[in-house]
Amino acid sequence: MVTGDVARLDGEWGGRPYREQQRSTALTDLGLPFGMVRPLYFIVVALVVATTTSSAFGQELTLADVVRLALTRNERSAIANETVVSADAAVTKARVAFLPTVTLAGSEVLRPYQVEQHGTVAARTNAASGSLTVVQPLLAVNAFPLYSGAKHSLDSARWDELDQRRKLAFDAARAFFALITQERLMSAAQSRLDRANASLADTAARAQAGLVSSNDVTRSQVDRASAEQSVANAVSGLTEARLDLGYVLDSLVPNDVDAPSEDLAPFALDIADLVRRAINQRPDLAALRSSTAAAEAVAKEPGLRFVPTINAAAQARTQDQPLFGTQNQYLDGTLTLNLNWAIWDAGNRAADADSRGAAARVAGLQERALFRQVDVDVRTAVAELVSARQALAAAQEGLEASKRDVDETNVLYKQGLAKAIELVDSNGSRFDADVALAAAELQVRQAELDLRAALGLFPIDGVK
């Protein structure tokens, strides 16, 4: 809906000649100068976005809300849960090797004739029979490693589900902070446009009074055109950020978002302690540990196939006529003990042993690689956070300096001691400082999230 409105407005502005646009635009019909129409156009687009999204929510969207919505509505969370269900079913299937099976069978035989012997009916035209069979495995040594491997795989699936939910939460948090940054960029662009319009109006008045040259007016017009481009880019970025966050949340994003003021990484940056915490907390590392244990257990199974398997079978059968060779016996029972010993299977055991052994070694190497990667992740995240905090402090100082520069340049220009180009430069420098501050704040939040991710935490405490 938002995209369609933006495209429609773009079509109205871009597909008609200048005079036709001016005649057909409602804003100009109200008597507004055309120089104010394009800024108002961008504001209208932003209001379209705000109106569309704010109707779905009546309150500000917080980081905790974003994480909860992502974990409850995004398909990735449900997919991760289904992998656990599948792994649990595999454990149930592996347990079958130790449990009895019960089979009930029945049949009805129809003949076109009956058989008589010595004047007695030996076989009627119909005969019914039934049987009940119970088979109990007594010895199946190779089933134990398969059962153990299935349980380890279930543990791995549970850890992986937690890790997938954690990654989803971080994707939502990053999209949330990207939206906040785009809102700040939009505000900075609009402020720049306001300053450019005020500067142009003042310069035009001074030029009309003969205090400055027409070149000053031209420079102010160039500055305003650049400011309009900044607003257009900010509107596009803001719309895209809302759509990205809405896709992760599977929901419309409200207009009001509440950026957290608290530090997301309030712990001491002791690398050795943080690495120890990460090793103990990372769900992806725990999932690989369980996967390695499962692979090692399954790798033992081929060698145990040489051990014979033993099972016992008990069967009771009955029919509606005497059993063969008897006069009045209608019920019969048997007990069978079966032994199966695969002495030579044409090399199948050896091939499976080699294949599963290699898979177990691969799993172990992957676990070792991730174990080393945890240390790198923590050190990198700490370095990024320290650098981002320093950059934020510098950006804040730069913004304060640019504010003073704008004020001082305006005073000097009105006194005739500064030129229009200096006024334009100060306006552009103020916008650059606003952009640098927004980027620095986003960099700090991204670094905080990276550190929490490296430690195996969720983006915010209390929400999992």
C-alpha positions as CSV (number, residue, x, y, z in Angstrom):
1,M,0.0,0.0,0.0
2,V,2.8,2.4,0.9
3,T,4.8,1.5,-2.1
4,G,1.9,2.0,-4.4
5,D,1.2,5.5,-2.9
6,V,4.8,6.5,-3.3
7,A,4.9,5.2,-6.9
8,R,1.7,7.1,-7.7
9,L,3.1,10.4,-6.4
10,D,6.3,9.8,-8.2
11,G,4.4,9.3,-11.4
12,E,2.4,12.5,-11.0
13,W,5.6,14.5,-10.5
14,G,7.8,12.7,-13.1
15,G,5.4,12.1,-16.0
16,R,4.1,15.6,-16.7
17,P,5.7,18.9,-17.9
18,Y,6.5,21.5,-15.3
19,R,3.5,23.8,-16.0
20,E,1.0,21.0,-16.2
21,Q,2.2,19.7,-12.8
22,Q,1.9,23.1,-11.3
23,R,-1.6,23.5,-12.6
24,S,-2.8,20.1,-11.5
25,T,-1.2,20.0,-8.1
26,A,-3.6,20.7,-5.2
27,L,-0.9,22.4,-3.2
28,T,-0.3,25.0,-5.9
29,D,-4.0,25.5,-6.2
30,L,-3.9,26.6,-2.6
31,G,-1.6,29.4,-3.6
32,L,1.6,28.0,-2.3
33,P,4.8,28.8,-4.2
34,F,6.1,26.0,-6.2
35,G,9.4,26.1,-4.3
36,M,7.5,24.9,-1.2
37,V,5.6,22.2,-3.1
38,R,8.4,19.6,-3.5
39,P,9.3,19.7,0.3
40,L,5.7,19.3,1.1
41,Y,5.5,16.4,-1.3
42,F,8.2,14.5,0.6
43,I,6.4,15.2,3.9
44,V,3.2,13.8,2.4
45,V,5.0,10.6,1.5
46,A,6.3,10.3,5.0
47,L,2.8,10.9,6.4
48,V,1.5,8.2,4.1
49,V,3.9,5.8,5.6
50,A,3.1,6.9,9.2
51,T,-0.6,6.8,8.7
52,T,-0.5,3.3,7.1
53,T,1.6,1.8,9.9
54,S,0.3,3.6,12.9
55,S,-3.2,2.2,12.4
56,A,-2.0,-1.3,13.3
57,F,-0.5,-0.3,16.6
58,G,-1.6,2.1,19.3
59,Q,1.6,2.3,21.2
60,E,5.3,2.7,20.8
61,L,7.3,-0.3,19.6
62,T,10.2,-1.2,21.9
63,L,13.1,-3.6,21.3
64,A,11.5,-6.2,23.6
65,D,8.3,-6.0,21.5
66,V,10.3,-6.5,18.4
67,V,12.0,-9.6,19.7
68,R,8.8,-11.1,21.0
69,L,6.9,-10.5,17.8
70,A,9.7,-12.0,15.7
71,L,9.9,-15.1,17.9
72,T,6.1,-15.7,17.9
73,R,5.2,-14.7,14.3
74,N,8.2,-15.4,12.1
75,E,8.2,-18.8,10.3
76,R,11.9,-19.4,11.2
77,S,10.9,-20.0,14.8
78,A,8.3,-22.6,13.9
79,I,10.7,-24.3,11.5
80,A,13.2,-24.6,14.3
81,N,10.6,-26.2,16.6
82,E,9.7,-28.7,13.9
83,T,13.3,-29.9,13.7
84,V,13.0,-30.8,17.4
85,V,9.8,-32.7,16.8
86,S,11.5,-34.7,14.0
87,A,14.5,-35.5,16.2
88,D,12.2,-36.6,19.0
89,A,10.5,-39.0,16.6
90,A,13.9,-40.4,15.7
91,V,14.5,-41.3,19.3
92,T,11.2,-43.1,19.5
93,K,12.0,-45.0,16.4
94,A,15.4,-46.0,17.8
95,R,13.8,-47.3,21.0
96,V,11.7,-49.7,18.9
97,A,14.7,-52.1,18.8
98,F,14.2,-52.9,22.5
99,L,10.4,-53.2,22.7
100,P,8.1,-56.1,21.8
101,T,5.8,-56.1,18.8
102,V,2.3,-57.5,18.9
103,T,0.5,-58.7,15.7
104,L,-3.1,-59.9,15.5
105,A,-4.1,-61.6,12.2
106,G,-7.4,-63.2,11.0
107,S,-8.6,-64.9,7.9
108,E,-11.7,-66.4,6.3
109,V,-11.3,-69.1,3.7
110,L,-14.1,-69.9,1.2
111,R,-14.2,-73.2,-0.9
112,P,-16.7,-74.1,-3.6
113,Y,-17.1,-77.5,-2.0
114,Q,-16.6,-79.3,1.2
115,V,-14.3,-82.3,1.8
116,E,-15.7,-85.5,3.4
117,Q,-13.6,-88.4,4.6
118,H,-15.2,-91.7,5.8
119,G,-18.6,-90.0,6.0
120,T,-17.3,-87.1,8.1
121,V,-16.9,-83.5,6.9
122,A,-13.1,-82.8,6.9
123,A,-13.2,-79.3,5.5
124,R,-16.2,-77.1,5.2
125,T,-16.9,-74.7,2.4
126,N,-15.8,-71.9,4.8
127,A,-13.2,-71.8,7.5
128,A,-12.1,-68.9,9.9
129,S,-8.8,-68.7,11.8
130,G,-6.9,-66.1,13.8
131,S,-3.5,-65.7,15.4
132,L,-1.8,-63.5,18.0
133,T,2.0,-63.1,17.7
134,V,4.3,-61.4,20.2
135,V,8.0,-60.9,19.3
136,Q,10.4,-59.7,21.9
137,P,14.1,-58.8,21.1
138,L,16.4,-60.4,23.7
139,L,19.8,-59.3,22.4
140,A,20.4,-56.5,19.9
141,V,23.8,-55.0,20.8
142,N,24.0,-52.8,17.8
143,A,20.8,-51.0,18.8
144,F,22.4,-49.4,21.8
145,P,24.7,-46.9,19.9
146,L,21.9,-46.1,17.5
147,Y,19.6,-45.2,20.4
148,S,22.4,-43.2,22.1
149,G,23.1,-41.3,18.8
150,A,19.4,-40.5,18.4
151,K,19.3,-39.0,22.0
152,H,22.4,-36.9,21.3
153,S,20.8,-35.7,18.0
154,L,17.7,-34.7,20.0
155,D,19.9,-32.7,22.3
156,S,21.6,-31.1,19.3
157,A,18.2,-30.2,17.8
158,R,17.1,-28.5,21.0
159,W,20.3,-26.5,21.2
160,D,20.0,-25.6,17.5
161,E,16.4,-24.5,18.0
162,L,17.5,-22.1,20.7
163,D,20.3,-20.9,18.4
164,Q,18.0,-20.3,15.5
165,R,15.6,-18.4,17.7
166,R,18.5,-16.3,18.9
167,K,19.7,-15.5,15.4
168,L,16.1,-14.5,14.5
169,A,16.0,-12.2,17.5
170,F,19.2,-10.5,16.5
171,D,18.0,-10.1,12.9
172,A,14.9,-8.4,14.3
173,A,17.0,-6.2,16.6
174,R,19.3,-5.1,13.8
175,A,16.3,-4.2,11.6
176,F,14.9,-2.3,14.5
177,F,18.0,-0.2,15.0
178,A,18.3,0.3,11.3
179,L,14.8,1.8,11.3
180,I,15.7,4.1,14.2
181,T,18.7,5.3,12.3
182,Q,16.7,6.0,9.2
183,E,14.2,8.0,11.3
184,R,17.0,10.1,12.6
185,L,18.4,10.6,9.1
186,M,14.9,11.7,8.0
187,S,14.8,14.2,10.8
188,A,18.3,15.5,9.9
189,A,17.4,15.8,6.2
190,Q,14.2,17.7,7.1
191,S,16.1,20.0,9.4
192,R,18.6,20.7,6.6
193,L,15.7,21.5,4.2
194,D,14.2,23.9,6.8
195,R,17.5,25.7,7.1
196,A,18.0,25.8,3.4
197,N,14.5,27.3,2.9
198,A,15.1,29.9,5.6
199,S,18.5,30.8,4.1
200,L,17.0,31.1,0.6
201,A,14.2,33.3,1.8
202,D,16.7,35.5,3.7
203,T,19.1,35.7,0.8
204,A,16.4,36.5,-1.7
205,A,15.2,39.4,0.6
206,R,18.8,40.7,0.9
207,A,19.3,40.4,-2.8
208,Q,16.1,42.4,-3.5
209,A,17.4,45.1,-1.2
210,G,20.7,45.2,-3.0
211,L,22.7,44.0,-0.1
212,V,24.0,40.8,-1.8
213,S,24.4,39.7,-5.4
214,S,22.2,37.3,-7.3
215,N,24.9,34.7,-7.1
216,D,24.2,34.3,-3.4
217,V,20.6,33.5,-4.3
218,T,21.7,31.0,-6.8
219,R,24.0,29.3,-4.3
220,S,21.1,29.1,-1.8
221,Q,18.9,27.6,-4.5
222,V,21.5,24.9,-5.1
223,D,21.7,24.2,-1.4
224,R,18.0,23.8,-1.2
225,A,17.9,21.4,-4.2
226,S,20.6,19.3,-2.5
227,A,18.5,19.4,0.7
228,E,15.5,18.2,-1.2
229,Q,17.5,15.3,-2.6
230,S,18.5,14.4,1.0
231,V,14.9,14.3,2.1
232,A,14.0,12.1,-0.9
233,N,16.7,9.7,-0.1
234,A,15.7,9.7,3.6
235,V,12.1,8.9,2.7
236,S,13.2,6.0,0.5
237,G,15.5,4.7,3.2
238,L,12.9,5.0,5.9
239,T,10.3,3.2,3.8
240,E,12.7,0.4,3.1
241,A,13.7,0.1,6.7
242,R,10.0,-0.2,7.8
243,L,9.4,-2.9,5.2
244,D,12.4,-4.8,6.2
245,L,11.4,-4.8,9.9
246,G,7.8,-5.6,9.0
247,Y,9.0,-8.7,7.0
248,V,11.0,-10.0,10.0
249,L,8.0,-9.4,12.3
250,D,5.4,-10.5,9.9
251,S,3.5,-7.4,10.9
252,L,3.0,-3.8,10.1
253,V,5.4,-1.5,12.0
254,P,3.9,1.4,13.9
255,N,5.0,5.0,13.4
256,D,6.3,5.4,16.9
257,V,9.3,3.3,17.9
258,D,11.1,3.7,21.3
259,A,14.8,3.4,21.1
260,P,16.3,1.9,24.3
261,S,18.4,4.3,26.3
262,E,20.2,1.6,28.4
263,D,23.5,0.0,27.4
264,L,23.0,-3.4,25.9
265,A,26.5,-4.5,26.9
266,P,26.9,-3.3,30.4
267,F,29.5,-5.8,31.4
268,A,33.2,-5.3,32.0
269,L,35.2,-5.9,28.8
270,D,37.5,-8.6,30.3
271,I,38.2,-10.7,27.3
272,A,39.3,-13.8,29.2
273,D,36.2,-13.8,31.3
274,L,34.0,-13.1,28.3
275,V,35.5,-15.9,26.3
276,R,34.8,-18.3,29.2
277,R,31.2,-17.1,29.4
278,A,30.8,-17.5,25.7
279,I,32.1,-21.1,25.7
280,N,29.7,-22.0,28.4
281,Q,26.7,-20.2,26.9
282,R,26.9,-20.5,23.1
283,P,24.0,-22.7,22.0
284,D,25.6,-23.3,18.6
285,L,28.7,-24.7,20.3
286,A,26.5,-26.9,22.5
287,A,24.6,-28.1,19.5
288,L,27.9,-29.1,17.8
289,R,29.1,-30.9,20.9
290,S,25.9,-33.0,20.9
291,S,26.2,-33.6,17.1
292,T,29.8,-34.9,17.6
293,A,28.6,-37.2,20.4
294,A,25.8,-38.5,18.2
295,A,28.2,-39.1,15.3
296,E,30.7,-40.9,17.5
297,A,27.9,-43.1,18.9
298,V,26.5,-44.1,15.5
299,A,30.0,-44.8,14.3
300,K,30.3,-47.7,16.8
301,E,27.2,-49.5,15.4
302,P,28.7,-51.2,12.3
303,G,31.3,-53.1,14.4
304,L,28.6,-54.5,16.7
305,R,26.7,-56.0,13.9
306,F,29.0,-59.1,14.2
307,V,27.3,-59.9,17.5
308,P,24.4,-62.3,17.0
309,T,20.8,-61.0,17.5
310,I,18.4,-63.1,19.5
311,N,14.6,-62.7,19.8
312,A,11.8,-64.7,21.1
313,A,8.4,-65.1,19.4
314,A,5.2,-66.5,21.0
315,Q,2.2,-67.3,18.9
316,A,-1.4,-68.4,19.7
317,R,-3.7,-69.4,16.9
318,T,-7.3,-70.7,16.7
319,Q,-9.8,-71.6,14.1
320,D,-13.5,-72.6,13.9
321,Q,-12.8,-76.3,13.1
322,P,-10.5,-78.8,14.7
323,L,-6.8,-78.3,13.9
324,F,-5.2,-80.7,11.4
325,G,-4.6,-84.1,12.9
326,T,-6.8,-83.5,15.9
327,Q,-10.4,-84.3,16.8
328,N,-11.5,-81.5,19.2
329,Q,-8.5,-79.1,19.4
330,Y,-9.3,-75.6,18.3
331,L,-6.5,-73.6,20.0
332,D,-2.7,-74.0,19.5
333,G,0.4,-72.1,20.8
334,T,4.1,-72.0,19.9
335,L,7.2,-70.4,21.5
336,T,10.2,-69.8,19.2
337,L,13.7,-68.7,19.9
338,N,15.5,-67.1,16.9
339,L,19.2,-66.4,16.6
340,N,20.6,-64.5,13.7
341,W,24.4,-64.2,13.1
342,A,25.7,-62.3,10.1
343,I,29.1,-63.8,9.9
344,W,30.0,-62.2,6.6
345,D,28.0,-59.4,4.9
346,A,30.2,-58.8,1.8
347,G,32.0,-55.8,3.4
348,N,28.9,-53.7,4.3
349,R,29.9,-53.4,7.9
350,A,33.4,-52.2,7.1
351,A,32.2,-49.6,4.6
352,D,29.6,-48.2,7.0
353,A,32.3,-48.1,9.8
354,D,34.7,-46.1,7.5
355,S,31.9,-43.7,6.4
356,R,30.5,-43.1,9.9
357,G,34.0,-42.8,11.4
358,A,34.8,-40.1,8.9
359,A,31.6,-38.3,9.7
360,A,32.4,-38.4,13.4
361,R,35.9,-36.9,12.7
362,V,34.4,-34.2,10.6
363,A,31.9,-33.3,13.4
364,G,34.8,-33.2,15.9
365,L,36.8,-30.9,13.6
366,Q,33.8,-28.6,13.1
367,E,33.4,-28.4,16.9
368,R,37.0,-27.6,17.3
369,A,36.8,-24.9,14.6
370,L,33.8,-23.3,16.3
371,F,35.5,-23.5,19.7
372,R,38.4,-21.4,18.3
373,Q,35.9,-19.1,16.4
374,V,34.2,-18.2,19.7
375,D,37.5,-16.6,21.0
376,V,37.8,-14.7,17.7
377,D,34.2,-13.5,17.8
378,V,34.5,-12.2,21.4
379,R,37.7,-10.4,20.7
380,T,36.4,-8.9,17.5
381,A,33.2,-7.8,19.1
382,V,35.0,-6.1,22.0
383,A,37.3,-4.3,19.6
384,E,34.4,-3.1,17.5
385,L,32.5,-1.9,20.6
386,V,35.5,0.1,22.0
387,S,36.0,1.7,18.5
388,A,32.3,2.4,18.1
389,R,32.1,4.2,21.5
390,Q,35.1,6.3,20.6
391,A,33.6,7.2,17.2
392,L,30.3,8.1,18.9
393,A,32.1,10.5,21.3
394,A,33.8,12.1,18.3
395,A,30.6,12.4,16.4
396,Q,28.9,14.1,19.3
397,E,31.7,16.6,19.6
398,G,31.5,17.2,15.8
399,L,27.8,17.8,16.0
400,E,28.2,20.4,18.8
401,A,30.9,22.2,16.8
402,S,28.7,22.2,13.6
403,K,25.8,23.7,15.6
404,R,28.1,26.5,16.8
405,D,29.4,27.0,13.2
406,V,25.9,27.3,11.8
407,D,24.9,29.9,14.4
408,E,28.1,31.9,14.0
409,T,28.0,31.8,10.2
410,N,24.4,33.1,10.2
411,V,25.4,36.0,12.4
412,L,28.4,36.9,10.3
413,Y,26.3,36.6,7.1
414,K,23.7,39.0,8.4
415,Q,26.4,41.4,9.3
416,G,27.9,41.2,5.8
417,L,31.1,39.5,7.1
418,A,30.4,36.1,5.5
419,K,29.4,35.0,2.0
420,A,26.6,32.8,0.9
421,I,28.9,30.0,0.1
422,E,30.1,29.9,3.7
423,L,26.4,29.8,4.8
424,V,25.8,26.9,2.4
425,D,28.9,25.1,3.7
426,S,27.9,25.4,7.3
427,N,24.4,24.1,6.5
428,G,26.0,21.1,4.7
429,S,28.5,20.5,7.5
430,R,25.6,20.5,10.0
431,F,23.8,17.8,8.0
432,D,27.0,15.8,7.6
433,A,27.4,15.9,11.4
434,D,23.8,14.8,12.0
435,V,24.4,11.9,9.6
436,A,27.7,11.0,11.2
437,L,26.1,10.9,14.7
438,A,23.3,8.7,13.5
439,A,25.8,6.3,11.9
440,A,27.9,6.3,15.0
441,E,24.9,5.5,17.2
442,L,23.9,2.7,14.9
443,Q,27.5,1.4,15.0
444,V,27.5,1.3,18.8
445,R,24.2,-0.6,18.8
446,Q,25.5,-3.0,16.2
447,A,28.6,-3.6,18.2
448,E,26.6,-4.2,21.4
449,L,24.5,-6.7,19.5
450,D,27.6,-8.4,18.1
451,L,29.1,-8.8,21.5
452,R,25.9,-10.3,22.9
453,A,25.7,-12.6,20.0
454,A,29.3,-13.7,20.5
455,L,28.5,-14.4,24.2
456,G,25.5,-16.6,23.3
457,L,23.0,-14.2,24.7
458,F,19.7,-12.8,23.3
459,P,19.5,-9.1,22.2
460,I,17.8,-8.1,25.4
461,D,17.7,-9.8,28.8
462,G,14.4,-11.5,29.8
463,V,13.2,-12.2,26.3
464,K,13.9,-15.6,24.7
